[in-house]
């Protein structure tokens, strides 16, 4: 049976955002706080939980984690703030070959 999963975003003491996923959010945050989590959060403790999403399956949470990890810090902050307008703007393709930007 698949377990539900969580994606979370932490604020590290160097003002960067760390994104992770887990099946046990409380335990994982506790591990990060105690320096038992990822090497990155161990190095930049203390940390603060800013954002979570819950999924019915951990595989979905893991996929979302990888998506968010590919984002810029600015885009992650828009997600944390719930600023959907900025998130949408930052999600637009700016590649020259995109149909909105292509010039004949």
Helices and strands as residue ranges (DSSP letters): E 5-11, E 17-22, H 25-33, H 39-43, E 48-55, H 58-69, H 73-81, H 84-91
